[in-house]
């Protein structure tokens, strides 16, 4: 598997108030050739890495607004924060759950992968999709201490198998209940929590619809509070 290189297509972005800058990095391209963009904020030399992903299922785009808002906030201190507004830009543009191959990226990861059809089509094999491979390699490179993945529309925080205190803390900050959902074959966060011992990856299930500006701001600021707590 090709090693991920994160030094290309990097652009500095001035954040609110001009206090700091984010680094815009194209980490790869989707099936249809759409750039998949990540933003690095905070301290690149910090050992504590955090990953926030706005959208995996294209018909669940509410987290993209939160990710975009997070990029605009002053960066957290002592943290290397990576924000990916969408790992599925083709699906988001088409309003489909899967990517341009109709693959559900959240059933395409190697842990317990099995062939699934229909709306949860898991692809011909684990990591068959470029978007999955990009996410996989980025996580291997970062080894994030905390990862937050936004989905819709259950209006809760999933106790996804990491540190439940962290998951419940975020739920409290944003005013959602914390509930353990079913573990699915090929799940990204299940793979992450299994592969990176001592880290916490969890799913935030947003309410249906586009979040208001105030709601996006609340969810984004809660990330900052959580990672610096």
Backbone as CSV, one residue per row, in Angstrom:
resi,resn,N_x,N_y,N_z,CA_x,CA_y,CA_z,C_x,C_y,C_z
1,UNK,0.844,-1.192,0.000,0.000,0.000,0.000,0.884,1.249,0.000
2,UNK,0.556,2.217,-0.832,1.355,3.410,-0.960,1.336,4.222,0.319
3,UNK,2.506,4.706,0.722,2.590,5.518,1.932,1.981,6.887,1.673
4,UNK,1.204,7.378,2.637,0.560,8.671,2.500,1.580,9.768,2.726
5,UNK,1.621,10.733,1.851,2.474,11.895,2.002,1.582,13.109,2.207
6,UNK,1.816,13.856,3.265,0.951,14.975,3.605,1.622,16.320,3.377
7,UNK,2.681,16.352,2.590,3.415,17.586,2.399,3.007,18.327,1.145
8,UNK,2.078,17.765,0.357,1.752,18.405,-0.899,0.509,19.267,-0.781
9,UNK,0.377,20.196,-1.714,-0.823,21.036,-1.845,-1.221,21.695,-0.528
10,UNK,-0.235,22.123,0.236,-0.516,22.759,1.522,-0.610,24.272,1.343
11,UNK,-1.656,24.869,1.921,-1.876,26.301,1.825,-2.228,26.835,3.195
12,UNK,-1.603,27.934,3.597,-1.916,28.545,4.888,-3.174,29.373,4.771
13,UNK,-4.053,29.258,5.762,-5.283,30.040,5.827,-5.272,30.871,7.099
14,UNK,-5.549,32.151,6.981,-5.616,33.005,8.156,-6.954,32.778,8.842
15,UNK,-6.917,32.536,10.140,-8.132,32.274,10.898,-8.724,33.562,11.447
16,UNK,-9.828,33.410,12.159,-10.547,34.566,12.693,-9.616,35.452,13.507
17,UNK,-9.651,36.747,13.230,-8.831,37.702,13.967,-7.395,37.726,13.518
18,UNK,-7.031,36.863,12.570,-5.666,36.828,12.086,-4.687,36.279,13.108
19,UNK,-5.215,35.603,14.166,-4.358,35.173,15.267,-3.493,33.981,14.900
20,UNK,-3.949,33.168,13.985,-3.189,31.974,13.659,-3.555,31.561,12.247
21,UNK,-3.047,30.413,11.832,-3.315,29.953,10.479,-3.548,28.459,10.483
22,UNK,-4.376,28.018,9.555,-4.576,26.592,9.327,-3.828,26.228,8.058
23,UNK,-3.417,24.991,7.986,-2.749,24.495,6.792,-3.736,23.625,6.029
24,UNK,-4.025,24.002,4.808,-4.953,23.248,3.967,-4.156,22.223,3.176
25,UNK,-4.527,20.960,3.317,-3.779,19.874,2.686,-4.729,19.002,1.886
26,UNK,-4.439,18.812,0.616,-5.178,17.841,-0.181,-4.566,16.470,0.095
27,UNK,-5.311,15.606,0.790,-4.775,14.309,1.201,-5.063,13.201,0.196
28,UNK,-5.826,13.513,-0.835,-6.115,12.520,-1.859,-7.301,12.957,-2.688
29,UNK,-7.787,12.050,-3.516,-8.897,12.353,-4.404,-9.913,11.211,-4.383
30,UNK,-11.159,11.573,-4.562,-12.264,10.622,-4.553,-12.319,9.824,-5.850
31,UNK,-13.289,8.939,-5.947,-13.502,8.157,-7.171,-13.625,9.065,-8.388
32,UNK,-14.375,10.152,-8.252,-14.596,11.073,-9.365,-13.518,12.142,-9.494
33,UNK,-12.454,12.016,-8.699,-11.352,12.959,-8.800,-11.508,14.223,-7.990
34,UNK,-12.487,14.267,-7.088,-12.683,15.435,-6.237,-11.631,15.468,-5.137
35,UNK,-10.979,16.611,-4.913,-9.992,16.675,-3.829,-10.632,16.412,-2.470
36,UNK,-9.952,15.635,-1.663,-10.338,15.444,-0.265,-9.380,16.288,0.559
37,UNK,-9.943,17.262,1.250,-9.151,18.304,1.895,-9.151,18.124,3.404
38,UNK,-7.989,18.295,4.003,-7.854,18.324,5.459,-7.254,19.664,5.856
39,UNK,-7.560,20.086,7.061,-6.993,21.313,7.616,-6.263,20.962,8.907
40,UNK,-5.027,21.405,9.004,-4.241,21.184,10.219,-4.182,22.484,11.002
41,UNK,-4.584,22.414,12.266,-4.603,23.578,13.147,-3.848,23.258,14.423
42,UNK,-3.459,24.314,15.124,-2.799,24.119,16.405,-1.308,23.943,16.256
43,UNK,-0.753,23.032,17.021,0.693,22.836,17.090,1.083,21.562,16.354
44,UNK,1.679,21.672,15.161,2.044,20.476,14.404,3.056,19.579,15.114
45,UNK,3.809,20.156,16.054,4.811,19.363,16.766,4.249,18.670,18.002
46,UNK,2.997,18.943,18.340,2.398,18.354,19.542,2.236,16.847,19.374
47,UNK,2.489,16.120,20.430,2.328,14.667,20.382,0.863,14.256,20.421
48,UNK,0.014,15.118,20.926,-1.419,14.826,21.023,-2.106,15.210,19.711
49,UNK,-2.552,14.210,18.966,-3.209,14.412,17.676,-4.713,14.177,17.838
50,UNK,-5.495,15.025,17.202,-6.954,14.899,17.237,-7.467,15.001,15.803
51,UNK,-8.426,14.146,15.460,-9.021,14.134,14.126,-10.518,14.372,14.249
52,UNK,-11.058,15.282,13.431,-12.498,15.546,13.374,-12.947,15.410,11.928
53,UNK,-13.971,14.602,11.687,-14.466,14.339,10.333,-15.937,14.730,10.257
54,UNK,-16.255,15.623,9.303,-17.609,16.135,9.197,-18.587,15.209,8.512
55,UNK,-18.130,14.493,7.463,-19.072,13.717,6.658,-18.414,12.468,6.096
56,UNK,-19.076,11.329,6.272,-18.682,10.055,5.667,-19.788,9.556,4.747
57,UNK,-21.021,9.654,5.207,-22.180,9.304,4.383,-22.687,10.576,3.709
58,UNK,-22.747,10.544,2.390,-23.067,11.762,1.661,-24.439,12.323,1.923
59,UNK,-25.373,11.502,2.374,-26.717,11.987,2.692,-26.845,12.356,4.174
60,UNK,-25.704,12.493,4.852,-25.665,12.931,6.248,-24.637,14.058,6.370
61,UNK,-24.888,15.203,5.716,-23.854,16.230,5.586,-23.804,17.261,6.705
62,UNK,-24.617,17.086,7.756,-24.693,18.109,8.788,-23.364,18.433,9.446
63,UNK,-22.491,17.433,9.580,-21.211,17.657,10.244,-20.240,18.498,9.441
64,UNK,-20.485,18.646,8.135,-19.594,19.470,7.321,-19.597,20.910,7.818
65,UNK,-20.763,21.418,8.171,-20.865,22.787,8.685,-20.097,22.929,10.001
66,UNK,-20.140,21.899,10.834,-19.408,21.935,12.105,-17.908,21.934,11.849
67,UNK,-17.465,21.074,10.935,-16.039,21.024,10.599,-15.560,22.354,10.040
68,UNK,-16.343,22.945,9.147,-15.963,24.231,8.570,-15.915,25.326,9.629
69,UNK,-16.829,25.265,10.580,-16.805,26.242,11.670,-15.586,26.034,12.549
70,UNK,-15.233,24.790,12.813,-14.078,24.488,13.654,-12.797,25.050,13.052
71,UNK,-12.686,24.980,11.735,-11.504,25.514,11.060,-11.388,27.025,11.259
72,UNK,-12.516,27.711,11.465,-12.513,29.164,11.627,-12.188,29.618,13.042
73,UNK,-12.255,28.713,14.000,-12.018,29.082,15.393,-10.523,29.151,15.687
74,UNK,-10.128,29.903,16.720,-8.732,29.870,17.141,-8.333,28.432,17.472
75,UNK,-7.140,28.010,17.065,-6.757,26.614,17.260,-6.507,26.286,18.726
76,UNK,-6.715,25.046,19.113,-6.444,24.638,20.501,-4.947,24.672,20.793
77,UNK,-4.617,24.920,22.033,-3.218,24.961,22.451,-2.723,23.560,22.799
78,UNK,-1.515,23.259,22.387,-0.895,21.994,22.748,-1.462,20.788,22.056
79,UNK,-2.201,21.005,20.966,-2.848,19.925,20.226,-2.588,20.113,18.738
80,UNK,-2.327,19.022,18.046,-2.262,19.021,16.587,-3.610,18.527,16.085
81,UNK,-4.449,19.458,15.639,-5.832,19.161,15.269,-5.965,19.078,13.758
82,UNK,-6.506,17.946,13.288,-6.779,17.750,11.868,-8.284,17.690,11.662
83,UNK,-8.776,18.493,10.729,-10.204,18.566,10.432,-10.417,18.212,8.961
84,UNK,-11.257,17.218,8.713,-11.614,16.823,7.352,-13.110,17.075,7.181
85,UNK,-13.510,18.111,6.459,-14.944,18.365,6.299,-15.703,17.198,5.679
86,UNK,-15.099,16.502,4.705,-15.795,15.364,4.092,-14.807,14.379,3.494
87,UNK,-14.965,13.100,3.868,-14.233,12.027,3.201,-15.034,11.474,2.012
88,UNK,-16.235,11.992,1.799,-17.088,11.482,0.727,-17.682,12.638,-0.075
89,UNK,-16.850,13.435,-0.736,-17.378,14.597,-1.456,-18.299,14.231,-2.615
90,UNK,-18.057,13.086,-3.266,-18.921,12.681,-4.379,-20.316,12.325,-3.885
91,UNK,-20.386,11.553,-2.807,-21.670,11.201,-2.228,-22.395,12.418,-1.690
92,UNK,-21.648,13.345,-1.104,-22.273,14.552,-0.572,-22.880,15.381,-1.708
93,UNK,-22.160,15.481,-2.831,-22.677,16.235,-3.975,-23.916,15.574,-4.572
94,UNK,-23.946,14.230,-4.536,-25.065,13.482,-5.121,-26.172,13.176,-4.118
95,UNK,-25.950,13.523,-2.831,-26.904,13.235,-1.753,-27.146,11.728,-1.616
96,UNK,-26.069,10.962,-1.729,-26.159,9.510,-1.579,-25.310,9.057,-0.396
97,UNK,-25.736,7.971,0.221,-25.002,7.450,1.379,-23.584,7.034,0.982
98,UNK,-23.484,6.297,-0.103,-22.200,5.781,-0.538,-21.441,6.750,-1.419
99,UNK,-20.263,6.301,-1.853,-19.451,7.110,-2.755,-19.926,6.909,-4.189
100,UNK,-19.127,7.303,-5.164,-19.535,7.178,-6.564,-19.638,5.722,-7.016
101,UNK,-19.045,4.792,-6.278,-19.201,3.356,-6.543,-20.353,2.758,-5.741
102,UNK,-21.101,3.600,-5.018,-22.220,3.180,-4.171,-21.760,2.450,-2.920
103,UNK,-20.492,2.521,-2.598,-19.958,1.813,-1.433,-20.155,2.650,-0.171
104,UNK,-20.676,2.021,0.867,-20.785,2.631,2.187,-19.389,2.591,2.812
105,UNK,-18.748,3.740,2.902,-17.371,3.792,3.398,-17.264,3.323,4.840
106,UNK,-18.358,3.417,5.591,-18.364,2.981,6.984,-18.660,1.489,7.136
107,UNK,-18.632,0.772,6.038,-18.663,-0.694,6.049,-17.478,-1.249,5.257
108,UNK,-16.506,-0.395,4.923,-15.421,-0.750,4.012,-14.079,-0.892,4.708
109,UNK,-14.075,-0.809,6.045,-12.807,-0.913,6.777,-12.492,-2.369,7.120
110,UNK,-11.199,-2.668,7.362,-10.780,-4.073,7.395,-11.202,-4.879,8.610
111,UNK,-11.577,-4.260,9.718,-11.943,-5.042,10.895,-13.322,-5.669,10.707
112,UNK,-13.369,-6.989,10.711,-14.619,-7.751,10.593,-15.365,-7.448,9.299
113,UNK,-14.629,-6.993,8.266,-15.308,-6.710,6.993,-15.988,-7.959,6.470
114,UNK,-17.165,-7.788,5.902,-17.853,-8.886,5.221,-18.687,-8.312,4.090
115,UNK,-18.976,-9.093,3.064,-19.741,-8.568,1.929,-21.170,-8.247,2.327
116,UNK,-21.575,-7.017,2.086,-22.929,-6.554,2.349,-23.473,-5.937,1.068
117,UNK,-24.751,-6.044,0.874,-25.376,-5.499,-0.323,-26.410,-4.446,0.046
118,UNK,-27.048,-3.875,-0.948,-28.080,-2.886,-0.694,-27.507,-1.560,-0.252
119,UNK,-28.239,-0.861,0.630,-27.833,0.476,1.045,-26.519,0.455,1.815
120,UNK,-26.190,-0.679,2.437,-24.949,-0.800,3.200,-23.858,-1.525,2.402
121,UNK,-23.918,-1.465,1.091,-22.960,-2.158,0.232,-21.537,-1.883,0.691
122,UNK,-20.828,-2.941,1.034,-19.512,-2.802,1.658,-18.355,-2.854,0.674
123,UNK,-18.683,-2.952,-0.629,-17.629,-2.982,-1.636,-17.143,-4.392,-1.897
124,UNK,-16.292,-4.573,-2.894,-15.815,-5.907,-3.238,-14.824,-6.489,-2.233
125,UNK,-14.217,-5.625,-1.450,-13.238,-6.066,-0.436,-12.998,-4.901,0.523
126,UNK,-12.368,-5.174,1.637,-12.029,-4.110,2.580,-11.057,-3.123,1.938
127,UNK,-11.276,-1.843,2.202,-10.436,-0.757,1.677,-10.371,-0.769,0.156
128,UNK,-11.473,-1.154,-0.476,-11.520,-1.144,-1.934,-11.613,0.268,-2.500
129,UNK,-12.043,1.236,-1.676,-12.337,2.575,-2.177,-11.217,3.564,-1.884
130,UNK,-10.951,4.481,-2.804,-9.886,5.461,-2.557,-10.146,6.313,-1.324
131,UNK,-11.414,6.657,-1.079,-11.735,7.471,0.092,-11.412,6.718,1.386
132,UNK,-11.713,5.421,1.424,-11.396,4.612,2.614,-9.894,4.509,2.815
133,UNK,-9.162,4.296,1.732,-7.713,4.175,1.847,-7.075,5.481,2.304
134,UNK,-7.605,6.599,1.834,-7.082,7.895,2.270,-7.298,8.082,3.762
135,UNK,-8.516,7.793,4.242,-8.800,7.908,5.675,-7.929,6.954,6.485
136,UNK,-7.799,5.741,6.011,-7.008,4.705,6.684,-5.553,5.149,6.836
137,UNK,-4.971,5.641,5.754,-3.563,6.033,5.798,-3.359,7.290,6.633
138,UNK,-4.321,8.206,6.575,-4.208,9.403,7.406,-4.214,9.033,8.883
139,UNK,-5.102,8.131,9.270,-5.151,7.726,10.676,-3.899,6.973,11.098
140,UNK,-3.359,6.141,10.226,-2.109,5.453,10.554,-0.972,6.439,10.743
141,UNK,-0.996,7.499,9.957,0.048,8.510,10.065,-0.102,9.328,11.346
142,UNK,-1.338,9.701,11.682,-1.567,10.561,12.842,-1.620,9.797,14.159
143,UNK,-2.229,8.618,14.150,-2.513,7.865,15.370,-3.205,8.779,16.393
144,UNK,-4.388,9.292,16.045,-5.038,10.306,16.893,-5.445,9.773,18.257
145,UNK,-5.266,10.617,19.268,-5.713,10.278,20.620,-7.231,10.322,20.707
146,UNK,-7.836,11.262,19.980,-9.291,11.394,19.915,-9.687,11.598,18.460
147,UNK,-10.728,10.901,18.035,-11.324,11.121,16.716,-12.823,11.265,16.893
148,UNK,-13.390,12.262,16.223,-14.832,12.500,16.271,-15.359,12.428,14.844
149,UNK,-16.375,11.569,14.639,-16.950,11.354,13.313,-18.425,11.718,13.374
150,UNK,-18.845,12.691,12.574,-20.236,13.138,12.590,-21.079,12.346,11.591
151,UNK,-22.252,11.935,12.068,-23.262,11.254,11.256,-24.611,11.896,11.566
152,UNK,-25.659,11.382,10.987,-27.046,11.767,11.241,-27.919,10.527,11.071
153,UNK,-29.147,10.465,11.676,-29.936,11.557,12.218,-30.469,11.169,13.588
154,UNK,-29.706,10.470,14.393,-30.232,9.868,15.621,-30.197,10.786,16.835
155,UNK,-29.492,11.925,16.742,-29.538,12.918,17.818,-28.968,12.364,19.129
156,UNK,-27.737,11.848,19.058,-27.091,11.262,20.229,-25.594,11.143,19.993
157,UNK,-24.876,10.803,21.049,-23.457,10.443,20.950,-23.341,8.945,21.208
158,UNK,-22.715,8.252,20.286,-22.540,6.811,20.428,-21.362,6.514,21.341
159,UNK,-21.587,5.658,22.323,-20.477,5.130,23.120,-19.830,4.055,22.264
160,UNK,-18.809,4.473,21.542,-18.309,3.709,20.397,-17.201,2.714,20.713
161,UNK,-16.816,2.608,21.976,-15.813,1.616,22.336,-14.499,2.189,22.821
162,UNK,-14.400,3.517,22.897,-13.216,4.154,23.452,-13.428,4.473,24.924
163,UNK,-12.845,5.575,25.372,-13.011,6.014,26.753,-14.410,6.608,26.896
164,UNK,-15.257,5.941,27.636,-16.649,6.376,27.742,-16.754,7.733,28.427
165,UNK,-15.793,8.080,29.271,-15.826,9.381,29.933,-15.658,10.508,28.921
166,UNK,-14.818,10.292,27.914,-14.628,11.288,26.860,-15.893,11.411,26.022
167,UNK,-16.466,10.277,25.669,-17.689,10.283,24.864,-18.832,10.984,25.606
168,UNK,-18.974,10.679,26.871,-20.049,11.287,27.666,-19.781,12.763,27.929
169,UNK,-18.525,13.136,28.036,-18.186,14.543,28.224,-18.606,15.366,27.001
170,UNK,-18.345,14.842,25.805,-18.762,15.573,24.604,-20.287,15.644,24.526
171,UNK,-20.941,14.543,24.857,-22.411,14.540,24.863,-22.950,15.609,25.801
172,UNK,-22.346,15.722,26.959,-22.780,16.732,27.931,-22.552,18.142,27.390
173,UNK,-21.418,18.361,26.754,-21.089,19.687,26.238,-22.067,20.155,25.164
174,UNK,-22.563,19.217,24.358,-23.454,19.598,23.252,-24.922,19.335,23.545
175,UNK,-25.209,18.774,24.715,-26.591,18.565,25.108,-27.264,17.369,24.452
176,UNK,-26.503,16.310,24.200,-27.063,15.090,23.635,-26.960,13.954,24.650
177,UNK,-27.780,12.951,24.493,-27.671,11.747,25.314,-26.569,10.852,24.745
178,UNK,-25.966,10.061,25.595,-24.942,9.097,25.191,-25.540,7.701,25.244
179,UNK,-25.446,6.982,24.139,-26.064,5.664,23.992,-25.106,4.763,23.225
180,UNK,-25.036,3.492,23.614,-24.230,2.554,22.830,-25.062,1.970,21.696
181,UNK,-24.602,2.191,20.474,-25.279,1.664,19.297,-24.662,0.326,18.884
182,UNK,-25.266,-0.292,17.901,-24.770,-1.571,17.377,-23.409,-1.403,16.731
183,UNK,-22.525,-2.383,16.918,-21.238,-2.397,16.237,-21.418,-3.081,14.886
184,UNK,-21.023,-2.398,13.824,-21.217,-2.929,12.478,-19.914,-3.405,11.871
185,UNK,-20.011,-4.438,11.042,-18.844,-4.944,10.321,-18.288,-3.853,9.424
186,UNK,-16.959,-3.720,9.423,-16.315,-2.737,8.566,-16.403,-1.312,9.055
187,UNK,-16.810,-1.115,10.319,-16.970,0.221,10.890,-15.625,0.914,11.082
188,UNK,-15.590,2.200,10.758,-14.352,2.967,10.898,-13.966,3.124,12.360
189,UNK,-14.890,3.589,13.213,-14.515,3.849,14.604,-14.200,2.556,15.353
190,UNK,-14.864,1.458,15.019,-14.534,0.185,15.671,-13.131,-0.245,15.294
191,UNK,-12.784,-0.091,14.010,-11.410,-0.383,13.583,-10.427,0.499,14.340
192,UNK,-10.733,1.782,14.423,-9.813,2.730,15.053,-9.615,2.424,16.535
193,UNK,-10.708,2.181,17.251,-10.583,1.885,18.683,-9.864,0.574,18.945
194,UNK,-9.966,-0.353,18.014,-9.268,-1.627,18.157,-7.797,-1.503,17.790
195,UNK,-7.527,-0.744,16.741,-6.159,-0.649,16.219,-5.273,0.254,17.071
196,UNK,-5.827,1.351,17.586,-5.040,2.303,18.368,-5.444,2.182,19.837
197,UNK,-4.805,1.309,20.539,-5.124,1.082,21.943,-4.865,2.349,22.757
198,UNK,-5.809,2.690,23.608,-5.677,3.882,24.441,-6.227,5.138,23.801
199,UNK,-6.655,5.057,22.540,-7.267,6.201,21.880,-8.787,6.086,21.962
200,UNK,-9.478,7.158,21.597,-10.937,7.166,21.627,-11.469,7.750,20.330
201,UNK,-12.121,6.925,19.556,-12.839,7.368,18.363,-14.324,7.161,18.623
202,UNK,-15.134,8.170,18.322,-16.561,8.007,18.578,-17.390,8.749,17.542
203,UNK,-18.639,8.301,17.430,-19.605,8.845,16.476,-20.532,9.820,17.190
204,UNK,-20.738,10.962,16.572,-21.763,11.903,17.010,-22.871,11.877,15.966
205,UNK,-24.054,11.439,16.372,-25.223,11.401,15.501,-26.002,12.705,15.685
206,UNK,-25.893,13.587,14.691,-26.564,14.872,14.754,-28.059,14.724,14.501
207,UNK,-28.852,15.722,14.888,-30.258,15.723,14.481,-30.376,15.831,12.964
208,UNK,-31.536,15.548,12.449,-31.766,15.669,11.016,-31.668,17.120,10.573
209,UNK,-31.314,17.319,9.323,-31.298,18.658,8.747,-29.968,19.366,8.896
210,UNK,-29.888,20.527,8.280,-28.688,21.359,8.350,-28.640,22.068,9.697
211,UNK,-27.525,21.962,10.426,-27.451,22.661,11.711,-27.461,24.170,11.510
212,UNK,-28.085,24.874,12.426,-28.047,26.337,12.405,-26.623,26.805,12.680
213,UNK,-26.371,28.073,12.404,-25.047,28.633,12.685,-24.711,28.517,14.166
214,UNK,-25.702,28.755,15.020,-25.476,28.668,16.463,-25.172,27.235,16.879
215,UNK,-25.891,26.277,16.304,-25.660,24.875,16.626,-24.284,24.418,16.143
216,UNK,-23.911,24.780,14.915,-22.596,24.420,14.395,-21.495,25.003,15.269
217,UNK,-21.698,26.216,15.725,-20.719,26.853,16.597,-20.615,26.122,17.931
218,UNK,-21.760,25.700,18.486,-21.752,24.984,19.771,-21.006,23.663,19.662
219,UNK,-21.283,22.904,18.605,-20.614,21.622,18.426,-19.115,21.802,18.174
220,UNK,-18.749,22.842,17.424,-17.343,23.083,17.143,-16.597,23.520,18.389
221,UNK,-17.179,24.426,19.156,-16.510,24.882,20.375,-16.401,23.751,21.406
222,UNK,-17.333,22.833,21.395,-17.241,21.688,22.301,-16.027,20.816,21.982
223,UNK,-15.663,20.740,20.715,-14.452,20.008,20.355,-13.246,20.646,21.026
224,UNK,-13.151,21.967,20.933,-12.036,22.686,21.534,-11.981,22.452,23.045
225,UNK,-13.134,22.535,23.709,-13.200,22.287,25.146,-12.773,20.864,25.483
226,UNK,-13.248,19.915,24.708,-12.956,18.503,24.971,-11.474,18.205,24.841
227,UNK,-10.860,18.649,23.758,-9.469,18.240,23.488,-8.472,18.953,24.390
228,UNK,-8.898,20.079,24.955,-7.996,20.788,25.870,-8.306,20.479,27.332
229,UNK,-9.356,19.671,27.564,-9.727,19.333,28.936,-8.899,18.209,29.485
